[in-house]
Every structure is written in structure tokens, then in C-alpha cells.
Amino acid sequence: MSNLDKGVRILIAAAVALLYYFDVIEGTLAYVLMAVAIILLITSLINFCPLYRIFGISTCKIKG
């Protein structure tokens, strides 16, 4: 996972958290988005995305 990919995931998670904190999103939508935000945050912290492996995607540059 590239640094850009990790940064984008962290920014999305932070944006969702702020939307929830300021009551812009609420109810079921808020819970679903917070779950997605937590997943994005965890995958960026552990540098691994299971969906990338399933679909054969890599955002990391290969040094040759």
C-alpha cells in the first residue's frame, strides 16, 4: 500500500469522524460510515487491504 493510499484513507476516516462529531450525519448512515472509516483507518495502519489482494491490486511501487 502506497503512502498516498494510506494518507487518503486516513483523511477519509478523519472526515467521517468530524461529520459525525458535528452531527452532520446521524442514525444508520452515521453508523455505516463510521464502520467504513474504522476499517479504512485499520487497513492504513497495518499496510494491508484484503480487497487489494483479492482483486490483485497493488498501489506500492516495486523497486527493481
N, CA, C and O atoms as a Maestro MAE file, in Angstrom:
{
 s_m_m2io_version
 :::
 2.0.0
}

f_m_ct {
 s_m_title
 :::
 protein
 m_atom[256] {
  # First column is atom index #
  i_m_mmod_type
  r_m_x_coord
  r_m_y_coord
  r_m_z_coord
  i_m_residue_number
  s_m_chain_name
  s_m_pdb_residue_name
  s_m_pdb_atom_name
  i_m_atomic_number
  :::
  1 25 0.854 -1.170 0.000 1 A "MET " " N  " 7
  2 3 0.000 0.000 0.000 1 A "MET " " CA " 6
  3 2 0.903 1.238 0.000 1 A "MET " " C  " 6
  4 15 1.809 1.354 0.826 1 A "MET " " O  " 8
  5 25 0.652 2.145 -0.921 2 A "SER " " N  " 7
  6 3 1.493 3.342 -1.028 2 A "SER " " CA " 6
  7 2 1.156 4.351 0.073 2 A "SER " " C  " 6
  8 15 0.116 4.274 0.728 2 A "SER " " O  " 8
  9 25 2.075 5.294 0.247 3 A "ASN " " N  " 7
  10 3 1.854 6.339 1.249 3 A "ASN " " CA " 6
  11 2 0.663 7.223 0.873 3 A "ASN " " C  " 6
  12 15 -0.078 7.676 1.746 3 A "ASN " " O  " 8
  13 25 0.481 7.465 -0.423 4 A "LEU " " N  " 7
  14 3 -0.661 8.261 -0.866 4 A "LEU " " CA " 6
  15 2 -1.968 7.552 -0.527 4 A "LEU " " C  " 6
  16 15 -2.917 8.178 -0.055 4 A "LEU " " O  " 8
  17 25 -2.012 6.262 -0.766 5 A "ASP " " N  " 7
  18 3 -3.199 5.459 -0.459 5 A "ASP " " CA " 6
  19 2 -3.501 5.506 1.041 5 A "ASP " " C  " 6
  20 15 -4.653 5.681 1.439 5 A "ASP " " O  " 8
  21 25 -2.477 5.352 1.862 6 A "LYS " " N  " 7
  22 3 -2.670 5.404 3.315 6 A "LYS " " CA " 6
  23 2 -3.156 6.785 3.753 6 A "LYS " " C  " 6
  24 15 -4.036 6.898 4.606 6 A "LYS " " O  " 8
  25 25 -2.577 7.834 3.163 7 A "GLY " " N  " 7
  26 3 -2.977 9.193 3.515 7 A "GLY " " CA " 6
  27 2 -4.423 9.485 3.157 7 A "GLY " " C  " 6
  28 15 -5.146 10.107 3.935 7 A "GLY " " O  " 8
  29 25 -4.844 9.038 1.987 8 A "VAL " " N  " 7
  30 3 -6.229 9.248 1.559 8 A "VAL " " CA " 6
  31 2 -7.179 8.511 2.488 8 A "VAL " " C  " 6
  32 15 -8.218 9.053 2.868 8 A "VAL " " O  " 8
  33 25 -6.838 7.288 2.856 9 A "ARG " " N  " 7
  34 3 -7.690 6.515 3.778 9 A "ARG " " CA " 6
  35 2 -7.821 7.214 5.129 9 A "ARG " " C  " 6
  36 15 -8.911 7.269 5.698 9 A "ARG " " O  " 8
  37 25 -6.719 7.745 5.637 10 A "ILE " " N  " 7
  38 3 -6.741 8.438 6.936 10 A "ILE " " CA " 6
  39 2 -7.574 9.719 6.839 10 A "ILE " " C  " 6
  40 15 -8.339 10.032 7.751 10 A "ILE " " O  " 8
  41 25 -7.427 10.455 5.741 11 A "LEU " " N  " 7
  42 3 -8.214 11.682 5.557 11 A "LEU " " CA " 6
  43 2 -9.712 11.387 5.473 11 A "LEU " " C  " 6
  44 15 -10.522 12.115 6.046 11 A "LEU " " O  " 8
  45 25 -10.076 10.325 4.765 12 A "ILE " " N  " 7
  46 3 -11.494 9.958 4.673 12 A "ILE " " CA " 6
  47 2 -12.038 9.578 6.045 12 A "ILE " " C  " 6
  48 15 -13.140 9.982 6.416 12 A "ILE " " O  " 8
  49 25 -11.260 8.798 6.795 13 A "ALA " " N  " 7
  50 3 -11.691 8.393 8.137 13 A "ALA " " CA " 6
  51 2 -11.850 9.607 9.049 13 A "ALA " " C  " 6
  52 15 -12.803 9.686 9.824 13 A "ALA " " O  " 8
  53 25 -10.914 10.551 8.954 14 A "ALA " " N  " 7
  54 3 -11.000 11.761 9.776 14 A "ALA " " CA " 6
  55 2 -12.202 12.613 9.378 14 A "ALA " " C  " 6
  56 15 -12.874 13.184 10.237 14 A "ALA " " O  " 8
  57 25 -12.471 12.699 8.080 15 A "ALA " " N  " 7
  58 3 -13.620 13.485 7.614 15 A "ALA " " CA " 6
  59 2 -14.927 12.901 8.116 15 A "ALA " " C  " 6
  60 15 -15.814 13.639 8.545 15 A "ALA " " O  " 8
  61 25 -15.055 11.581 8.066 16 A "VAL " " N  " 7
  62 3 -16.276 10.935 8.552 16 A "VAL " " CA " 6
  63 2 -16.421 11.151 10.063 16 A "VAL " " C  " 6
  64 15 -17.518 11.410 10.557 16 A "VAL " " O  " 8
  65 25 -15.313 11.043 10.782 17 A "ALA " " N  " 7
  66 3 -15.360 11.264 12.235 17 A "ALA " " CA " 6
  67 2 -15.800 12.698 12.557 17 A "ALA " " C  " 6
  68 15 -16.590 12.919 13.475 17 A "ALA " " O  " 8
  69 25 -15.287 13.661 11.799 18 A "LEU " " N  " 7
  70 3 -15.691 15.057 12.028 18 A "LEU " " CA " 6
  71 2 -17.153 15.288 11.675 18 A "LEU " " C  " 6
  72 15 -17.855 16.008 12.386 18 A "LEU " " O  " 8
  73 25 -17.617 14.688 10.589 19 A "LEU " " N  " 7
  74 3 -19.033 14.814 10.231 19 A "LEU " " CA " 6
  75 2 -19.928 14.253 11.329 19 A "LEU " " C  " 6
  76 15 -20.971 14.826 11.646 19 A "LEU " " O  " 8
  77 25 -19.514 13.134 11.905 20 A "TYR " " N  " 7
  78 3 -20.290 12.535 12.992 20 A "TYR " " CA " 6
  79 2 -20.229 13.424 14.240 20 A "TYR " " C  " 6
  80 15 -21.242 13.639 14.906 20 A "TYR " " O  " 8
  81 25 -19.044 13.934 14.547 21 A "TYR " " N  " 7
  82 3 -18.861 14.756 15.739 21 A "TYR " " CA " 6
  83 2 -19.720 16.021 15.678 21 A "TYR " " C  " 6
  84 15 -20.295 16.428 16.687 21 A "TYR " " O  " 8
  85 25 -19.807 16.638 14.508 22 A "PHE " " N  " 7
  86 3 -20.582 17.872 14.356 22 A "PHE " " CA " 6
  87 2 -22.034 17.618 13.961 22 A "PHE " " C  " 6
  88 15 -22.723 18.539 13.523 22 A "PHE " " O  " 8
  89 25 -22.502 16.390 14.108 23 A "ASP " " N  " 7
  90 3 -23.894 15.996 13.858 23 A "ASP " " CA " 6
  91 2 -24.370 16.296 12.439 23 A "ASP " " C  " 6
  92 15 -25.547 16.588 12.227 23 A "ASP " " O  " 8
  93 25 -23.471 16.226 11.481 24 A "VAL " " N  " 7
  94 3 -23.862 16.382 10.081 24 A "VAL " " CA " 6
  95 2 -24.492 15.084 9.588 24 A "VAL " " C  " 6
  96 15 -25.447 15.095 8.812 24 A "VAL " " O  " 8
  97 25 -23.936 13.965 10.057 25 A "ILE " " N  " 7
  98 3 -24.518 12.661 9.745 25 A "ILE " " CA " 6
  99 2 -25.025 12.050 11.044 25 A "ILE " " C  " 6
  100 15 -24.440 12.254 12.108 25 A "ILE " " O  " 8
  101 25 -26.116 11.299 10.947 26 A "GLU " " N  " 7
  102 3 -26.689 10.683 12.145 26 A "GLU " " CA " 6
  103 2 -27.465 9.437 11.756 26 A "GLU " " C  " 6
  104 15 -27.709 9.181 10.577 26 A "GLU " " O  " 8
  105 25 -27.838 8.686 12.741 27 A "GLY " " N  " 7
  106 3 -28.641 7.488 12.513 27 A "GLY " " CA " 6
  107 2 -27.858 6.350 11.882 27 A "GLY " " C  " 6
  108 15 -26.659 6.196 12.116 27 A "GLY " " O  " 8
  109 25 -28.551 5.560 11.082 28 A "THR " " N  " 7
  110 3 -27.957 4.379 10.459 28 A "THR " " CA " 6
  111 2 -26.817 4.763 9.525 28 A "THR " " C  " 6
  112 15 -25.793 4.080 9.491 28 A "THR " " O  " 8
  113 25 -26.977 5.832 8.775 29 A "LEU " " N  " 7
  114 3 -25.921 6.286 7.868 29 A "LEU " " CA " 6
  115 2 -24.637 6.573 8.638 29 A "LEU " " C  " 6
  116 15 -23.547 6.225 8.184 29 A "LEU " " O  " 8
  117 25 -24.763 7.199 9.785 30 A "ALA " " N  " 7
  118 3 -23.590 7.516 10.594 30 A "ALA " " CA " 6
  119 2 -22.886 6.247 11.052 30 A "ALA " " C  " 6
  120 15 -21.658 6.173 11.018 30 A "ALA " " O  " 8
  121 25 -23.647 5.257 11.476 31 A "TYR " " N  " 7
  122 3 -23.038 4.012 11.943 31 A "TYR " " CA " 6
  123 2 -22.342 3.260 10.813 31 A "TYR " " C  " 6
  124 15 -21.268 2.691 11.011 31 A "TYR " " O  " 8
  125 25 -22.943 3.257 9.646 32 A "VAL " " N  " 7
  126 3 -22.339 2.580 8.493 32 A "VAL " " CA " 6
  127 2 -21.056 3.300 8.076 32 A "VAL " " C  " 6
  128 15 -20.030 2.662 7.843 32 A "VAL " " O  " 8
  129 25 -21.117 4.623 7.984 33 A "LEU " " N  " 7
  130 3 -19.925 5.378 7.597 33 A "LEU " " CA " 6
  131 2 -18.816 5.285 8.637 33 A "LEU " " C  " 6
  132 15 -17.637 5.236 8.284 33 A "LEU " " O  " 8
  133 25 -19.181 5.259 9.911 34 A "MET " " N  " 7
  134 3 -18.155 5.104 10.950 34 A "MET " " CA " 6
  135 2 -17.501 3.726 10.870 34 A "MET " " C  " 6
  136 15 -16.294 3.606 11.081 34 A "MET " " O  " 8
  137 25 -18.271 2.693 10.571 35 A "ALA " " N  " 7
  138 3 -17.697 1.351 10.409 35 A "ALA " " CA " 6
  139 2 -16.724 1.329 9.237 35 A "ALA " " C  " 6
  140 15 -15.641 0.754 9.335 35 A "ALA " " O  " 8
  141 25 -17.111 1.955 8.130 36 A "VAL " " N  " 7
  142 3 -16.221 2.029 6.966 36 A "VAL " " CA " 6
  143 2 -14.969 2.838 7.308 36 A "VAL " " C  " 6
  144 15 -13.865 2.465 6.912 36 A "VAL " " O  " 8
  145 25 -15.132 3.928 8.031 37 A "ALA " " N  " 7
  146 3 -13.996 4.762 8.421 37 A "ALA " " CA " 6
  147 2 -13.028 3.994 9.311 37 A "ALA " " C  " 6
  148 15 -11.812 4.118 9.163 37 A "ALA " " O  " 8
  149 25 -13.563 3.204 10.230 38 A "ILE " " N  " 7
  150 3 -12.704 2.408 11.113 38 A "ILE " " CA " 6
  151 2 -11.937 1.365 10.310 38 A "ILE " " C  " 6
  152 15 -10.753 1.137 10.556 38 A "ILE " " O  " 8
  153 25 -12.605 0.735 9.357 39 A "ILE " " N  " 7
  154 3 -11.931 -0.247 8.500 39 A "ILE " " CA " 6
  155 2 -10.832 0.430 7.683 39 A "ILE " " C  " 6
  156 15 -9.729 -0.105 7.572 39 A "ILE " " O  " 8
  157 25 -11.119 1.594 7.115 40 A "LEU " " N  " 7
  158 3 -10.099 2.319 6.351 40 A "LEU " " CA " 6
  159 2 -8.910 2.691 7.231 40 A "LEU " " C  " 6
  160 15 -7.762 2.579 6.800 40 A "LEU " " O  " 8
  161 25 -9.173 3.126 8.442 41 A "LEU " " N  " 7
  162 3 -8.107 3.503 9.353 41 A "LEU " " CA " 6
  163 2 -7.245 2.304 9.732 41 A "LEU " " C  " 6
  164 15 -6.017 2.390 9.728 41 A "LEU " " O  " 8
  165 25 -7.886 1.197 10.055 42 A "ILE " " N  " 7
  166 3 -7.137 -0.005 10.433 42 A "ILE " " CA " 6
  167 2 -6.289 -0.505 9.274 42 A "ILE " " C  " 6
  168 15 -5.119 -0.837 9.463 42 A "ILE " " O  " 8
  169 25 -6.866 -0.563 8.071 43 A "THR " " N  " 7
  170 3 -6.097 -1.050 6.929 43 A "THR " " CA " 6
  171 2 -4.933 -0.127 6.594 43 A "THR " " C  " 6
  172 15 -3.892 -0.593 6.130 43 A "THR " " O  " 8
  173 25 -5.089 1.173 6.820 44 A "SER " " N  " 7
  174 3 -3.969 2.074 6.558 44 A "SER " " CA " 6
  175 2 -2.878 1.925 7.618 44 A "SER " " C  " 6
  176 15 -1.697 2.098 7.317 44 A "SER " " O  " 8
  177 25 -3.252 1.612 8.825 45 A "LEU " " N  " 7
  178 3 -2.258 1.448 9.894 45 A "LEU " " CA " 6
  179 2 -1.480 0.136 9.784 45 A "LEU " " C  " 6
  180 15 -0.308 0.077 10.156 45 A "LEU " " O  " 8
  181 25 -2.124 -0.909 9.277 46 A "ILE " " N  " 7
  182 3 -1.423 -2.195 9.153 46 A "ILE " " CA " 6
  183 2 -0.848 -2.422 7.756 46 A "ILE " " C  " 6
  184 15 -0.255 -3.468 7.492 46 A "ILE " " O  " 8
  185 25 -1.022 -1.443 6.858 47 A "ASN " " N  " 7
  186 3 -0.475 -1.500 5.495 47 A "ASN " " CA " 6
  187 2 -0.955 -2.707 4.704 47 A "ASN " " C  " 6
  188 15 -0.187 -3.280 3.932 47 A "ASN " " O  " 8
  189 25 -2.195 -3.101 4.880 48 A "PHE " " N  " 7
  190 3 -2.723 -4.262 4.174 48 A "PHE " " CA " 6
  191 2 -4.215 -4.075 3.935 48 A "PHE " " C  " 6
  192 15 -4.963 -3.720 4.846 48 A "PHE " " O  " 8
  193 25 -4.635 -4.316 2.699 49 A "CYS " " N  " 7
  194 3 -6.047 -4.260 2.359 49 A "CYS " " CA " 6
  195 2 -6.442 -5.598 1.747 49 A "CYS " " C  " 6
  196 15 -5.949 -5.948 0.674 49 A "CYS " " O  " 8
  197 25 -7.317 -6.350 2.402 50 A "PRO " " N  " 7
  198 3 -7.709 -7.662 1.883 50 A "PRO " " CA " 6
  199 2 -8.352 -7.587 0.495 50 A "PRO " " C  " 6
  200 15 -8.170 -8.499 -0.312 50 A "PRO " " O  " 8
  201 25 -9.096 -6.524 0.205 51 A "LEU " " N  " 7
  202 3 -9.715 -6.396 -1.118 51 A "LEU " " CA " 6
  203 2 -8.664 -6.236 -2.215 51 A "LEU " " C  " 6
  204 15 -8.856 -6.716 -3.332 51 A "LEU " " O  " 8
  205 25 -7.568 -5.572 -1.905 52 A "TYR " " N  " 7
  206 3 -6.497 -5.429 -2.891 52 A "TYR " " CA " 6
  207 2 -5.920 -6.799 -3.248 52 A "TYR " " C  " 6
  208 15 -5.635 -7.067 -4.415 52 A "TYR " " O  " 8
  209 25 -5.751 -7.655 -2.261 53 A "ARG " " N  " 7
  210 3 -5.215 -8.988 -2.530 53 A "ARG " " CA " 6
  211 2 -6.201 -9.806 -3.363 53 A "ARG " " C  " 6
  212 15 -5.796 -10.503 -4.293 53 A "ARG " " O  " 8
  213 25 -7.475 -9.727 -3.038 54 A "ILE " " N  " 7
  214 3 -8.490 -10.491 -3.779 54 A "ILE " " CA " 6
  215 2 -8.523 -10.074 -5.242 54 A "ILE " " C  " 6
  216 15 -8.597 -10.920 -6.133 54 A "ILE " " O  " 8
  217 25 -8.468 -8.750 -5.490 55 A "PHE " " N  " 7
  218 3 -8.544 -8.250 -6.862 55 A "PHE " " CA " 6
  219 2 -7.190 -8.101 -7.543 55 A "PHE " " C  " 6
  220 15 -7.126 -7.694 -8.704 55 A "PHE " " O  " 8
  221 25 -6.108 -8.424 -6.839 56 A "GLY " " N  " 7
  222 3 -4.772 -8.343 -7.433 56 A "GLY " " CA " 6
  223 2 -4.267 -6.934 -7.673 56 A "GLY " " C  " 6
  224 15 -3.489 -6.699 -8.596 56 A "GLY " " O  " 8
  225 25 -4.707 -5.993 -6.844 57 A "ILE " " N  " 7
  226 3 -4.316 -4.589 -6.981 57 A "ILE " " CA " 6
  227 2 -3.149 -4.305 -6.057 57 A "ILE " " C  " 6
  228 15 -3.097 -4.811 -4.936 57 A "ILE " " O  " 8
  229 25 -2.205 -3.489 -6.531 58 A "SER " " N  " 7
  230 3 -1.117 -3.035 -5.690 58 A "SER " " CA " 6
  231 2 -0.883 -1.561 -5.959 58 A "SER " " C  " 6
  232 15 -0.750 -1.158 -7.115 58 A "SER " " O  " 8
  233 25 -0.832 -0.753 -4.915 59 A "THR " " N  " 7
  234 3 -0.556 0.667 -5.072 59 A "THR " " CA " 6
  235 2 0.868 0.985 -4.646 59 A "THR " " C  " 6
  236 15 1.267 2.149 -4.616 59 A "THR " " O  " 8
  237 25 1.623 -0.035 -4.320 60 A "CYS " " N  " 7
  238 3 3.002 0.137 -3.866 60 A "CYS " " CA " 6
  239 2 3.924 0.023 -5.087 60 A "CYS " " C  " 6
  240 15 3.778 -0.886 -5.905 60 A "CYS " " O  " 8
  241 25 4.867 0.954 -5.194 61 A "LYS " " N  " 7
  242 3 5.820 0.916 -6.296 61 A "LYS " " CA " 6
  243 2 6.840 -0.203 -6.038 61 A "LYS " " C  " 6
  244 15 7.352 -0.352 -4.928 61 A "LYS " " O  " 8
  245 25 7.116 -0.970 -7.074 62 A "ILE " " N  " 7
  246 3 8.074 -2.062 -6.960 62 A "ILE " " CA " 6
  247 2 9.463 -1.536 -7.323 62 A "ILE " " C  " 6
  248 15 9.672 -0.956 -8.388 62 A "ILE " " O  " 8
  249 25 10.404 -1.757 -6.404 63 A "LYS " " N  " 7
  250 3 11.781 -1.338 -6.648 63 A "LYS " " CA " 6
  251 2 12.485 -2.443 -7.427 63 A "LYS " " C  " 6
  252 15 12.450 -3.611 -7.038 63 A "LYS " " O  " 8
  253 25 13.116 -2.067 -8.514 64 A "GLY " " N  " 7
  254 3 13.738 -3.084 -9.344 64 A "GLY " " CA " 6
  255 2 15.191 -2.897 -9.600 64 A "GLY " " C  " 6
  256 15 15.805 -3.709 -10.292 64 A "GLY " " O  " 8
  :::
 }
 m_bond[255] {
  # First column is bond index #
  i_m_from
  i_m_to
  i_m_order
  :::
  1 1 2 1
  2 2 3 1
  3 3 4 2
  4 3 5 1
  5 5 6 1
  6 6 7 1
  7 7 8 2
  8 7 9 1
  9 9 10 1
  10 10 11 1
  11 11 12 2
  12 11 13 1
  13 13 14 1
  14 14 15 1
  15 15 16 2
  16 15 17 1
  17 17 18 1
  18 18 19 1
  19 19 20 2
  20 19 21 1
  21 21 22 1
  22 22 23 1
  23 23 24 2
  24 23 25 1
  25 25 26 1
  26 26 27 1
  27 27 28 2
  28 27 29 1
  29 29 30 1
  30 30 31 1
  31 31 32 2
  32 31 33 1
  33 33 34 1
  34 34 35 1
  35 35 36 2
  36 35 37 1
  37 37 38 1
  38 38 39 1
  39 39 40 2
  40 39 41 1
  41 41 42 1
  42 42 43 1
  43 43 44 2
  44 43 45 1
  45 45 46 1
  46 46 47 1
  47 47 48 2
  48 47 49 1
  49 49 50 1
  50 50 51 1
  51 51 52 2
  52 51 53 1
  53 53 54 1
  54 54 55 1
  55 55 56 2
  56 55 57 1
  57 57 58 1
  58 58 59 1
  59 59 60 2
  60 59 61 1
  61 61 62 1
  62 62 63 1
  63 63 64 2
  64 63 65 1
  65 65 66 1
  66 66 67 1
  67 67 68 2
  68 67 69 1
  69 69 70 1
  70 70 71 1
  71 71 72 2
  72 71 73 1
  73 73 74 1
  74 74 75 1
  75 75 76 2
  76 75 77 1
  77 77 78 1
  78 78 79 1
  79 79 80 2
  80 79 81 1
  81 81 82 1
  82 82 83 1
  83 83 84 2
  84 83 85 1
  85 85 86 1
  86 86 87 1
  87 87 88 2
  88 87 89 1
  89 89 90 1
  90 90 91 1
  91 91 92 2
  92 91 93 1
  93 93 94 1
  94 94 95 1
  95 95 96 2
  96 95 97 1
  97 97 98 1
  98 98 99 1
  99 99 100 2
  100 99 101 1
  101 101 102 1
  102 102 103 1
  103 103 104 2
  104 103 105 1
  105 105 106 1
  106 106 107 1
  107 107 108 2
  108 107 109 1
  109 109 110 1
  110 110 111 1
  111 111 112 2
  112 111 113 1
  113 113 114 1
  114 114 115 1
  115 115 116 2
  116 115 117 1
  117 117 118 1
  118 118 119 1
  119 119 120 2
  120 119 121 1
  121 121 122 1
  122 122 123 1
  123 123 124 2
  124 123 125 1
  125 125 126 1
  126 126 127 1
  127 127 128 2
  128 127 129 1
  129 129 130 1
  130 130 131 1
  131 131 132 2
  132 131 133 1
  133 133 134 1
  134 134 135 1
  135 135 136 2
  136 135 137 1
  137 137 138 1
  138 138 139 1
  139 139 140 2
  140 139 141 1
  141 141 142 1
  142 142 143 1
  143 143 144 2
  144 143 145 1
  145 145 146 1
  146 146 147 1
  147 147 148 2
  148 147 149 1
  149 149 150 1
  150 150 151 1
  151 151 152 2
  152 151 153 1
  153 153 154 1
  154 154 155 1
  155 155 156 2
  156 155 157 1
  157 157 158 1
  158 158 159 1
  159 159 160 2
  160 159 161 1
  161 161 162 1
  162 162 163 1
  163 163 164 2
  164 163 165 1
  165 165 166 1
  166 166 167 1
  167 167 168 2
  168 167 169 1
  169 169 170 1
  170 170 171 1
  171 171 172 2
  172 171 173 1
  173 173 174 1
  174 174 175 1
  175 175 176 2
  176 175 177 1
  177 177 178 1
  178 178 179 1
  179 179 180 2
  180 179 181 1
  181 181 182 1
  182 182 183 1
  183 183 184 2
  184 183 185 1
  185 185 186 1
  186 186 187 1
  187 187 188 2
  188 187 189 1
  189 189 190 1
  190 190 191 1
  191 191 192 2
  192 191 193 1
  193 193 194 1
  194 194 195 1
  195 195 196 2
  196 195 197 1
  197 197 198 1
  198 198 199 1
  199 199 200 2
  200 199 201 1
  201 201 202 1
  202 202 203 1
  203 203 204 2
  204 203 205 1
  205 205 206 1
  206 206 207 1
  207 207 208 2
  208 207 209 1
  209 209 210 1
  210 210 211 1
  211 211 212 2
  212 211 213 1
  213 213 214 1
  214 214 215 1
  215 215 216 2
  216 215 217 1
  217 217 218 1
  218 218 219 1
  219 219 220 2
  220 219 221 1
  221 221 222 1
  222 222 223 1
  223 223 224 2
  224 223 225 1
  225 225 226 1
  226 226 227 1
  227 227 228 2
  228 227 229 1
  229 229 230 1
  230 230 231 1
  231 231 232 2
  232 231 233 1
  233 233 234 1
  234 234 235 1
  235 235 236 2
  236 235 237 1
  237 237 238 1
  238 238 239 1
  239 239 240 2
  240 239 241 1
  241 241 242 1
  242 242 243 1
  243 243 244 2
  244 243 245 1
  245 245 246 1
  246 246 247 1
  247 247 248 2
  248 247 249 1
  249 249 250 1
  250 250 251 1
  251 251 252 2
  252 251 253 1
  253 253 254 1
  254 254 255 1
  255 255 256 2
  :::
 }
}
